[in-house]
Amino acid sequence: MIDFIHYDEVAAELHVLFASGKAYVYYGVPRKAYDAFLHAPSIGAFFNAEIRTQYRYRCSIATPGRNSAVSSPGSMR
């Protein structure tokens, strides 16, 4: 389950934090894909079909706490 996402437009990086605590950075993600992700009827289905296997990624270190630069799935609509 996806807990938070953040998009860095300058670097074209999508940061995804899962409820499990695992965090990933996806590289080369265009703004159009991020916008579609935000408005998808199912963010999990969209992530699996359009993000997870389409872009290079690395496991990132999750930072405790939340800040205003991070979107929760519930606030993405």
Gaussian input, Z-matrix of N, CA and C with variables (Angstrom, degrees):
# hf/3-21g

backbone

0 1
 N
 C     1     B1
 C     2     B2     1     A1
 N     3     B3     2     A2     1     D1
 C     4     B4     3     A3     2     D2
 C     5     B5     4     A4     3     D3
 N     6     B6     5     A5     4     D4
 C     7     B7     6     A6     5     D5
 C     8     B8     7     A7     6     D6
 N     9     B9     8     A8     7     D7
 C    10    B10     9     A9     8     D8
 C    11    B11    10    A10     9     D9
 N    12    B12    11    A11    10    D10
 C    13    B13    12    A12    11    D11
 C    14    B14    13    A13    12    D12
 N    15    B15    14    A14    13    D13
 C    16    B16    15    A15    14    D14
 C    17    B17    16    A16    15    D15
 N    18    B18    17    A17    16    D16
 C    19    B19    18    A18    17    D17
 C    20    B20    19    A19    18    D18
 N    21    B21    20    A20    19    D19
 C    22    B22    21    A21    20    D20
 C    23    B23    22    A22    21    D21
 N    24    B24    23    A23    22    D22
 C    25    B25    24    A24    23    D23
 C    26    B26    25    A25    24    D24
 N    27    B27    26    A26    25    D25
 C    28    B28    27    A27    26    D26
 C    29    B29    28    A28    27    D27
 N    30    B30    29    A29    28    D28
 C    31    B31    30    A30    29    D29
 C    32    B32    31    A31    30    D30
 N    33    B33    32    A32    31    D31
 C    34    B34    33    A33    32    D32
 C    35    B35    34    A34    33    D33
 N    36    B36    35    A35    34    D34
 C    37    B37    36    A36    35    D35
 C    38    B38    37    A37    36    D36
 N    39    B39    38    A38    37    D37
 C    40    B40    39    A39    38    D38
 C    41    B41    40    A40    39    D39
 N    42    B42    41    A41    40    D40
 C    43    B43    42    A42    41    D41
 C    44    B44    43    A43    42    D42
 N    45    B45    44    A44    43    D43
 C    46    B46    45    A45    44    D44
 C    47    B47    46    A46    45    D45
 N    48    B48    47    A47    46    D46
 C    49    B49    48    A48    47    D47
 C    50    B50    49    A49    48    D48
 N    51    B51    50    A50    49    D49
 C    52    B52    51    A51    50    D50
 C    53    B53    52    A52    51    D51
 N    54    B54    53    A53    52    D52
 C    55    B55    54    A54    53    D53
 C    56    B56    55    A55    54    D54
 N    57    B57    56    A56    55    D55
 C    58    B58    57    A57    56    D56
 C    59    B59    58    A58    57    D57
 N    60    B60    59    A59    58    D58
 C    61    B61    60    A60    59    D59
 C    62    B62    61    A61    60    D60
 N    63    B63    62    A62    61    D61
 C    64    B64    63    A63    62    D62
 C    65    B65    64    A64    63    D63
 N    66    B66    65    A65    64    D64
 C    67    B67    66    A66    65    D65
 C    68    B68    67    A67    66    D66
 N    69    B69    68    A68    67    D67
 C    70    B70    69    A69    68    D68
 C    71    B71    70    A70    69    D69
 N    72    B72    71    A71    70    D70
 C    73    B73    72    A72    71    D71
 C    74    B74    73    A73    72    D72
 N    75    B75    74    A74    73    D73
 C    76    B76    75    A75    74    D74
 C    77    B77    76    A76    75    D75
 N    78    B78    77    A77    76    D76
 C    79    B79    78    A78    77    D77
 C    80    B80    79    A79    78    D78
 N    81    B81    80    A80    79    D79
 C    82    B82    81    A81    80    D80
 C    83    B83    82    A82    81    D81
 N    84    B84    83    A83    82    D82
 C    85    B85    84    A84    83    D83
 C    86    B86    85    A85    84    D84
 N    87    B87    86    A86    85    D85
 C    88    B88    87    A87    86    D86
 C    89    B89    88    A88    87    D87
 N    90    B90    89    A89    88    D88
 C    91    B91    90    A90    89    D89
 C    92    B92    91    A91    90    D90
 N    93    B93    92    A92    91    D91
 C    94    B94    93    A93    92    D92
 C    95    B95    94    A94    93    D93
 N    96    B96    95    A95    94    D94
 C    97    B97    96    A96    95    D95
 C    98    B98    97    A97    96    D96
 N    99    B99    98    A98    97    D97
 C   100   B100    99    A99    98    D98
 C   101   B101   100   A100    99    D99
 N   102   B102   101   A101   100   D100
 C   103   B103   102   A102   101   D101
 C   104   B104   103   A103   102   D102
 N   105   B105   104   A104   103   D103
 C   106   B106   105   A105   104   D104
 C   107   B107   106   A106   105   D105
 N   108   B108   107   A107   106   D106
 C   109   B109   108   A108   107   D107
 C   110   B110   109   A109   108   D108
 N   111   B111   110   A110   109   D109
 C   112   B112   111   A111   110   D110
 C   113   B113   112   A112   111   D111
 N   114   B114   113   A113   112   D112
 C   115   B115   114   A114   113   D113
 C   116   B116   115   A115   114   D114
 N   117   B117   116   A116   115   D115
 C   118   B118   117   A117   116   D116
 C   119   B119   118   A118   117   D117
 N   120   B120   119   A119   118   D118
 C   121   B121   120   A120   119   D119
 C   122   B122   121   A121   120   D120
 N   123   B123   122   A122   121   D121
 C   124   B124   123   A123   122   D122
 C   125   B125   124   A124   123   D123
 N   126   B126   125   A125   124   D124
 C   127   B127   126   A126   125   D125
 C   128   B128   127   A127   126   D126
 N   129   B129   128   A128   127   D127
 C   130   B130   129   A129   128   D128
 C   131   B131   130   A130   129   D129
 N   132   B132   131   A131   130   D130
 C   133   B133   132   A132   131   D131
 C   134   B134   133   A133   132   D132
 N   135   B135   134   A134   133   D133
 C   136   B136   135   A135   134   D134
 C   137   B137   136   A136   135   D135
 N   138   B138   137   A137   136   D136
 C   139   B139   138   A138   137   D137
 C   140   B140   139   A139   138   D138
 N   141   B141   140   A140   139   D139
 C   142   B142   141   A141   140   D140
 C   143   B143   142   A142   141   D141
 N   144   B144   143   A143   142   D142
 C   145   B145   144   A144   143   D143
 C   146   B146   145   A145   144   D144
 N   147   B147   146   A146   145   D145
 C   148   B148   147   A147   146   D146
 C   149   B149   148   A148   147   D147
 N   150   B150   149   A149   148   D148
 C   151   B151   150   A150   149   D149
 C   152   B152   151   A151   150   D150
 N   153   B153   152   A152   151   D151
 C   154   B154   153   A153   152   D152
 C   155   B155   154   A154   153   D153
 N   156   B156   155   A155   154   D154
 C   157   B157   156   A156   155   D155
 C   158   B158   157   A157   156   D156
 N   159   B159   158   A158   157   D157
 C   160   B160   159   A159   158   D158
 C   161   B161   160   A160   159   D159
 N   162   B162   161   A161   160   D160
 C   163   B163   162   A162   161   D161
 C   164   B164   163   A163   162   D162
 N   165   B165   164   A164   163   D163
 C   166   B166   165   A165   164   D164
 C   167   B167   166   A166   165   D165
 N   168   B168   167   A167   166   D166
 C   169   B169   168   A168   167   D167
 C   170   B170   169   A169   168   D168
 N   171   B171   170   A170   169   D169
 C   172   B172   171   A171   170   D170
 C   173   B173   172   A172   171   D171
 N   174   B174   173   A173   172   D172
 C   175   B175   174   A174   173   D173
 C   176   B176   175   A175   174   D174
 N   177   B177   176   A176   175   D175
 C   178   B178   177   A177   176   D176
 C   179   B179   178   A178   177   D177
 N   180   B180   179   A179   178   D178
 C   181   B181   180   A180   179   D179
 C   182   B182   181   A181   180   D180
 N   183   B183   182   A182   181   D181
 C   184   B184   183   A183   182   D182
 C   185   B185   184   A184   183   D183
 N   186   B186   185   A185   184   D184
 C   187   B187   186   A186   185   D185
 C   188   B188   187   A187   186   D186
 N   189   B189   188   A188   187   D187
 C   190   B190   189   A189   188   D188
 C   191   B191   190   A190   189   D189
 N   192   B192   191   A191   190   D190
 C   193   B193   192   A192   191   D191
 C   194   B194   193   A193   192   D192
 N   195   B195   194   A194   193   D193
 C   196   B196   195   A195   194   D194
 C   197   B197   196   A196   195   D195
 N   198   B198   197   A197   196   D196
 C   199   B199   198   A198   197   D197
 C   200   B200   199   A199   198   D198
 N   201   B201   200   A200   199   D199
 C   202   B202   201   A201   200   D200
 C   203   B203   202   A202   201   D201
 N   204   B204   203   A203   202   D202
 C   205   B205   204   A204   203   D203
 C   206   B206   205   A205   204   D204
 N   207   B207   206   A206   205   D205
 C   208   B208   207   A207   206   D206
 C   209   B209   208   A208   207   D207
 N   210   B210   209   A209   208   D208
 C   211   B211   210   A210   209   D209
 C   212   B212   211   A211   210   D210
 N   213   B213   212   A212   211   D211
 C   214   B214   213   A213   212   D212
 C   215   B215   214   A214   213   D213
 N   216   B216   215   A215   214   D214
 C   217   B217   216   A216   215   D215
 C   218   B218   217   A217   216   D216
 N   219   B219   218   A218   217   D217
 C   220   B220   219   A219   218   D218
 C   221   B221   220   A220   219   D219
 N   222   B222   221   A221   220   D220
 C   223   B223   222   A222   221   D221
 C   224   B224   223   A223   222   D222
 N   225   B225   224   A224   223   D223
 C   226   B226   225   A225   224   D224
 C   227   B227   226   A226   225   D225
 N   228   B228   227   A227   226   D226
 C   229   B229   228   A228   227   D227
 C   230   B230   229   A229   228   D228

   B1=1.4346
   B2=1.5261
   B3=1.3122
   B4=1.4597
   B5=1.5216
   B6=1.3262
   B7=1.4576
   B8=1.5303
   B9=1.3450
   B10=1.4619
   B11=1.5193
   B12=1.3328
   B13=1.4563
   B14=1.5195
   B15=1.3113
   B16=1.4683
   B17=1.5184
   B18=1.3211
   B19=1.4634
   B20=1.5143
   B21=1.3255
   B22=1.4664
   B23=1.5126
   B24=1.3257
   B25=1.4611
   B26=1.5270
   B27=1.3122
   B28=1.4632
   B29=1.5294
   B30=1.3192
   B31=1.4661
   B32=1.5285
   B33=1.3340
   B34=1.4802
   B35=1.5323
   B36=1.3407
   B37=1.4562
   B38=1.5295
   B39=1.3138
   B40=1.4525
   B41=1.5225
   B42=1.3229
   B43=1.4571
   B44=1.5210
   B45=1.3122
   B46=1.4686
   B47=1.5236
   B48=1.3329
   B49=1.4582
   B50=1.5191
   B51=1.3124
   B52=1.4553
   B53=1.5217
   B54=1.3068
   B55=1.4630
   B56=1.5267
   B57=1.3139
   B58=1.4675
   B59=1.5231
   B60=1.3538
   B61=1.4585
   B62=1.5104
   B63=1.3295
   B64=1.4611
   B65=1.5189
   B66=1.3236
   B67=1.4555
   B68=1.5330
   B69=1.3220
   B70=1.4548
   B71=1.5152
   B72=1.3364
   B73=1.4564
   B74=1.5154
   B75=1.3244
   B76=1.4690
   B77=1.5194
   B78=1.3348
   B79=1.4623
   B80=1.5270
   B81=1.3367
   B82=1.4538
   B83=1.5143
   B84=1.3167
   B85=1.4623
   B86=1.5312
   B87=1.3209
   B88=1.4640
   B89=1.5264
   B90=1.3077
   B91=1.4680
   B92=1.5306
   B93=1.3359
   B94=1.4645
   B95=1.5350
   B96=1.3267
   B97=1.4686
   B98=1.5220
   B99=1.3228
   B100=1.4634
   B101=1.5273
   B102=1.3225
   B103=1.4648
   B104=1.5278
   B105=1.3266
   B106=1.4685
   B107=1.5305
   B108=1.3184
   B109=1.4665
   B110=1.5321
   B111=1.3225
   B112=1.4607
   B113=1.5278
   B114=1.3189
   B115=1.4617
   B116=1.5277
   B117=1.3186
   B118=1.4677
   B119=1.5260
   B120=1.3323
   B121=1.4690
   B122=1.5329
   B123=1.3344
   B124=1.4611
   B125=1.5234
   B126=1.3461
   B127=1.4617
   B128=1.5262
   B129=1.3235
   B130=1.4718
   B131=1.5126
   B132=1.3249
   B133=1.4718
   B134=1.5219
   B135=1.3187
   B136=1.4661
   B137=1.5261
   B138=1.3188
   B139=1.4635
   B140=1.5212
   B141=1.3221
   B142=1.4669
   B143=1.5206
   B144=1.3152
   B145=1.4656
   B146=1.5288
   B147=1.3329
   B148=1.4636
   B149=1.5291
   B150=1.3002
   B151=1.4655
   B152=1.5295
   B153=1.3054
   B154=1.4682
   B155=1.5180
   B156=1.2957
   B157=1.4712
   B158=1.5227
   B159=1.3257
   B160=1.4629
   B161=1.5245
   B162=1.3237
   B163=1.4669
   B164=1.5252
   B165=1.3360
   B166=1.4631
   B167=1.5276
   B168=1.3244
   B169=1.4558
   B170=1.5193
   B171=1.3043
   B172=1.4610
   B173=1.5078
   B174=1.3179
   B175=1.4517
   B176=1.5247
   B177=1.2933
   B178=1.4503
   B179=1.5236
   B180=1.2966
   B181=1.4619
   B182=1.5209
   B183=1.3114
   B184=1.4641
   B185=1.5190
   B186=1.3094
   B187=1.4582
   B188=1.5132
   B189=1.3125
   B190=1.4728
   B191=1.5218
   B192=1.3010
   B193=1.4559
   B194=1.5124
   B195=1.3051
   B196=1.4590
   B197=1.5089
   B198=1.3300
   B199=1.4594
   B200=1.5196
   B201=1.3054
   B202=1.4624
   B203=1.5250
   B204=1.3144
   B205=1.4599
   B206=1.5353
   B207=1.2952
   B208=1.4485
   B209=1.5232
   B210=1.3276
   B211=1.4591
   B212=1.5115
   B213=1.3095
   B214=1.4582
   B215=1.5216
   B216=1.3276
   B217=1.4639
   B218=1.5217
   B219=1.3132
   B220=1.4514
   B221=1.5193
   B222=1.3323
   B223=1.4675
   B224=1.5126
   B225=1.3203
   B226=1.4607
   B227=1.5177
   B228=1.2825
   B229=1.4511
   B230=1.5039
   A1=109.12
   A2=116.14
   A3=121.79
   A4=109.04
   A5=115.08
   A6=120.94
   A7=110.84
   A8=117.05
   A9=121.92
   A10=110.20
   A11=114.69
   A12=120.27
   A13=108.75
   A14=114.77
   A15=121.62
   A16=106.42
   A17=116.43
   A18=120.94
   A19=109.38
   A20=116.03
   A21=122.86
   A22=106.45
   A23=116.27
   A24=120.71
   A25=112.66
   A26=117.77
   A27=121.25
   A28=110.57
   A29=117.02
   A30=121.52
   A31=112.56
   A32=117.80
   A33=123.23
   A34=110.30
   A35=114.95
   A36=121.45
   A37=109.89
   A38=114.96
   A39=121.84
   A40=107.53
   A41=116.67
   A42=122.58
   A43=107.41
   A44=116.23
   A45=121.32
   A46=108.60
   A47=115.49
   A48=122.10
   A49=107.81
   A50=116.09
   A51=121.77
   A52=110.23
   A53=116.33
   A54=121.89
   A55=111.42
   A56=116.97
   A57=121.47
   A58=112.30
   A59=116.13
   A60=120.81
   A61=112.70
   A62=118.04
   A63=120.83
   A64=109.37
   A65=115.56
   A66=121.17
   A67=108.85
   A68=115.48
   A69=121.77
   A70=110.03
   A71=115.46
   A72=122.59
   A73=107.10
   A74=117.52
   A75=124.11
   A76=107.54
   A77=116.15
   A78=122.29
   A79=112.34
   A80=115.20
   A81=121.01
   A82=113.90
   A83=116.74
   A84=121.04
   A85=108.49
   A86=118.07
   A87=119.61
   A88=111.83
   A89=115.92
   A90=121.61
   A91=110.89
   A92=116.23
   A93=120.76
   A94=110.97
   A95=117.52
   A96=121.23
   A97=110.63
   A98=116.45
   A99=120.45
   A100=110.56
   A101=116.94
   A102=120.80
   A103=111.22
   A104=116.90
   A105=120.54
   A106=110.25
   A107=116.69
   A108=122.35
   A109=109.86
   A110=116.21
   A111=120.83
   A112=112.74
   A113=116.59
   A114=120.87
   A115=114.05
   A116=117.02
   A117=120.51
   A118=110.75
   A119=117.47
   A120=120.40
   A121=112.05
   A122=116.19
   A123=121.49
   A124=107.75
   A125=116.59
   A126=118.11
   A127=111.79
   A128=117.25
   A129=120.17
   A130=111.85
   A131=116.78
   A132=120.92
   A133=110.00
   A134=117.60
   A135=120.78
   A136=109.71
   A137=116.51
   A138=120.40
   A139=110.85
   A140=117.18
   A141=120.79
   A142=112.56
   A143=117.91
   A144=121.32
   A145=113.66
   A146=117.46
   A147=120.42
   A148=116.02
   A149=118.01
   A150=120.11
   A151=111.53
   A152=116.47
   A153=122.59
   A154=113.99
   A155=118.16
   A156=120.26
   A157=113.25
   A158=117.21
   A159=120.06
   A160=114.59
   A161=117.71
   A162=120.86
   A163=110.80
   A164=114.37
   A165=119.66
   A166=107.74
   A167=116.32
   A168=119.35
   A169=110.40
   A170=114.15
   A171=121.38
   A172=107.99
   A173=114.91
   A174=120.71
   A175=106.68
   A176=116.46
   A177=122.49
   A178=108.45
   A179=116.65
   A180=120.55
   A181=107.55
   A182=116.37
   A183=120.82
   A184=108.86
   A185=115.86
   A186=121.86
   A187=109.36
   A188=117.78
   A189=119.36
   A190=110.54
   A191=116.05
   A192=121.03
   A193=111.45
   A194=116.26
   A195=122.10
   A196=108.76
   A197=115.53
   A198=118.54
   A199=109.47
   A200=116.97
   A201=121.12
   A202=112.99
   A203=118.45
   A204=120.70
   A205=111.33
   A206=116.94
   A207=121.28
   A208=109.04
   A209=116.48
   A210=121.28
   A211=109.71
   A212=115.83
   A213=118.72
   A214=107.88
   A215=118.01
   A216=119.55
   A217=113.08
   A218=118.33
   A219=120.65
   A220=113.65
   A221=117.51
   A222=120.47
   A223=112.32
   A224=117.49
   A225=120.48
   A226=113.06
   A227=119.96
   A228=121.04
   A229=110.94
   D1=134.09
   D2=-179.79
   D3=-82.73
   D4=129.03
   D5=-178.50
   D6=-97.31
   D7=-47.29
   D8=-178.65
   D9=-145.93
   D10=154.21
   D11=170.96
   D12=-136.35
   D13=153.35
   D14=176.31
   D15=-144.69
   D16=139.28
   D17=178.58
   D18=-117.70
   D19=128.15
   D20=175.09
   D21=-101.71
   D22=101.41
   D23=-174.73
   D24=-66.36
   D25=-36.97
   D26=-179.62
   D27=-63.06
   D28=-44.36
   D29=-178.28
   D30=-90.39
   D31=-8.44
   D32=-175.25
   D33=55.71
   D34=45.75
   D35=179.90
   D36=-114.49
   D37=135.60
   D38=175.81
   D39=-108.72
   D40=121.52
   D41=179.96
   D42=-103.09
   D43=126.39
   D44=-177.32
   D45=-125.54
   D46=126.37
   D47=177.10
   D48=-112.82
   D49=126.97
   D50=-179.94
   D51=-96.35
   D52=156.37
   D53=179.88
   D54=-58.24
   D55=-25.43
   D56=178.73
   D57=-69.59
   D58=-13.93
   D59=-177.24
   D60=100.40
   D61=-11.28
   D62=177.62
   D63=-74.70
   D64=139.62
   D65=-179.99
   D66=-127.91
   D67=143.37
   D68=-179.17
   D69=-134.68
   D70=149.19
   D71=172.87
   D72=-114.72
   D73=126.88
   D74=178.23
   D75=-107.27
   D76=130.18
   D77=-172.85
   D78=-100.95
   D79=146.69
   D80=175.38
   D81=73.47
   D82=24.71
   D83=-179.26
   D84=-83.33
   D85=119.47
   D86=-179.97
   D87=-72.58
   D88=154.53
   D89=179.78
   D90=-55.78
   D91=-36.47
   D92=-179.32
   D93=-60.47
   D94=-39.06
   D95=178.49
   D96=-68.40
   D97=-40.32
   D98=177.61
   D99=-62.54
   D100=-45.99
   D101=179.26
   D102=-60.76
   D103=-41.61
   D104=177.99
   D105=-64.56
   D106=-38.12
   D107=177.14
   D108=-59.57
   D109=-46.07
   D110=-178.99
   D111=-61.08
   D112=-32.81
   D113=-174.23
   D114=-104.55
   D115=6.88
   D116=-179.42
   D117=-67.53
   D118=141.74
   D119=176.94
   D120=-59.91
   D121=-33.12
   D122=176.76
   D123=-132.40
   D124=108.72
   D125=-178.58
   D126=-66.56
   D127=-31.20
   D128=178.06
   D129=-66.44
   D130=-45.59
   D131=178.98
   D132=-65.35
   D133=-41.77
   D134=179.24
   D135=-63.15
   D136=-46.63
   D137=179.79
   D138=-56.76
   D139=-48.19
   D140=-178.34
   D141=-64.26
   D142=-37.86
   D143=-176.57
   D144=-85.66
   D145=-34.53
   D146=-168.97
   D147=-115.07
   D148=-15.79
   D149=-176.01
   D150=-117.29
   D151=-56.03
   D152=-169.42
   D153=-50.93
   D154=-45.24
   D155=-176.00
   D156=-104.30
   D157=1.56
   D158=-175.04
   D159=-97.95
   D160=-19.34
   D161=-173.92
   D162=-129.59
   D163=149.84
   D164=174.06
   D165=-64.42
   D166=149.37
   D167=-178.74
   D168=-150.12
   D169=167.15
   D170=171.00
   D171=-144.34
   D172=153.30
   D173=174.84
   D174=-73.20
   D175=135.63
   D176=-177.56
   D177=-116.03
   D178=165.73
   D179=177.24
   D180=-89.50
   D181=124.08
   D182=178.51
   D183=-75.34
   D184=135.55
   D185=178.25
   D186=-96.00
   D187=127.86
   D188=178.27
   D189=-61.81
   D190=148.68
   D191=178.16
   D192=87.16
   D193=172.97
   D194=-177.76
   D195=-128.80
   D196=150.01
   D197=175.60
   D198=-133.79
   D199=173.83
   D200=-173.98
   D201=-70.32
   D202=-11.69
   D203=-178.93
   D204=-83.62
   D205=-2.50
   D206=-175.97
   D207=-111.22
   D208=137.71
   D209=179.29
   D210=-104.58
   D211=136.64
   D212=172.62
   D213=-92.07
   D214=148.32
   D215=-179.18
   D216=-53.59
   D217=-35.60
   D218=-179.94
   D219=-66.04
   D220=-24.10
   D221=-179.10
   D222=-98.79
   D223=5.42
   D224=-174.26
   D225=-83.71
   D226=-7.41
   D227=-176.63
   D228=-93.51

